[in-house]
């Protein structure tokens, strides 16, 4: 059987078809990769959101600690220091001795 001769137009069409199929295949692979990137970025954004909530909670907790520290400092200012306590204790001992 003699081979039928293909025209140049048919050859070009076949070549274009091969190129288009390759491009479509590459776009499909690219699209699948892009889907994975979207999944990863979505989970990353969720993690960042959770971290923001954690930081917000930590800020509130730190504010409470600062307020309590301020109260404690004020209370400590009103108390007698160790040196003053020792001096007062020795005065009381001397007074108790003098009264006996």
C-alpha positions as CSV (number, residue, x, y, z in Angstrom):
1,X,0.0,0.0,0.0
2,X,1.4,3.3,-0.9
3,X,1.7,5.8,1.9
4,X,-0.5,8.8,1.5
5,X,1.4,12.0,1.4
6,X,0.6,14.4,4.1
7,X,0.4,18.0,3.2
8,X,2.5,20.6,4.8
9,X,-0.6,22.1,6.4
10,X,-1.4,18.8,8.1
11,X,2.2,18.5,9.3
12,X,2.1,22.0,10.8
13,X,-1.2,21.2,12.4
14,X,0.2,18.1,14.0
15,X,3.2,20.0,15.2
16,X,1.0,22.7,16.7
17,X,-1.1,20.0,18.3
18,X,1.9,18.4,20.0
19,X,3.1,21.8,21.2
20,X,-0.4,22.7,22.5
21,X,-0.7,19.3,24.3
22,X,2.7,19.9,25.9
23,X,1.6,23.4,27.0
24,X,-1.6,22.1,28.4
25,X,0.3,19.4,30.4
26,X,2.7,22.0,31.8
27,X,-0.2,24.3,32.8
28,X,-1.9,21.4,34.5
29,X,1.2,20.7,36.5
30,X,1.6,24.4,37.3
31,X,-2.1,24.5,38.4
32,X,-1.6,21.5,40.8
33,X,1.5,23.2,42.3
34,X,-0.4,26.4,42.7
35,X,-3.2,24.5,44.5
36,X,-0.6,23.2,47.0
37,X,0.8,26.7,47.5
38,X,-2.8,28.0,48.2
39,X,-3.3,25.2,50.8
40,X,0.1,26.0,52.5
41,X,-0.5,29.7,52.5
42,X,-4.0,29.2,53.9
43,X,-2.6,27.1,56.8
44,X,0.1,29.7,57.3
45,X,-2.5,32.5,57.5
46,X,-4.4,30.5,60.1
47,X,-1.3,30.0,62.2
48,X,-0.5,33.7,62.0
49,X,-4.1,34.4,63.2
50,X,-3.6,32.1,66.2
51,X,-0.3,33.8,67.0
52,X,-2.0,37.2,66.9
53,X,-4.6,36.0,69.4
54,X,-1.8,34.6,71.6
55,X,0.1,37.9,71.5
56,X,-3.1,39.8,72.3
57,X,-3.7,37.5,75.3
58,X,-0.1,38.0,76.4
59,X,-0.4,41.8,76.2
60,X,-3.5,41.7,78.4
61,X,-1.8,39.4,80.9
62,X,1.3,41.7,81.0
63,X,-0.9,44.7,81.6
64,X,-2.4,42.9,84.7
65,X,1.1,42.0,85.9
66,X,2.2,45.7,85.5
67,X,-0.8,46.9,87.5
68,X,-0.2,44.4,90.3
69,X,3.5,45.3,90.4
70,X,2.6,48.9,90.8
71,X,0.4,48.0,93.8
72,X,3.2,45.9,95.3
73,X,5.7,48.7,94.9
74,X,3.4,51.2,96.6
75,X,2.9,48.7,99.5
76,X,6.6,48.1,99.8
77,X,7.3,51.9,100.0
78,X,5.0,52.0,103.1
79,X,6.8,49.1,104.9
80,X,9.9,49.4,107.1
81,X,13.2,48.4,105.6
82,X,15.5,45.7,107.1
83,X,17.9,48.3,108.5
84,X,15.1,50.3,110.1
85,X,13.7,47.0,111.5
86,X,17.0,46.1,113.1
87,X,17.4,49.6,114.6
88,X,13.8,49.5,116.0
89,X,14.3,46.0,117.4
90,X,17.4,47.1,119.3
91,X,15.6,50.1,120.7
92,X,12.8,47.9,121.9
93,X,15.3,45.6,123.6
94,X,17.0,48.5,125.3
95,X,13.6,49.9,126.5
96,X,12.6,46.5,127.8
97,X,15.9,46.2,129.7
98,X,15.5,49.6,131.2
99,X,12.0,48.8,132.3
100,X,13.0,45.7,134.2
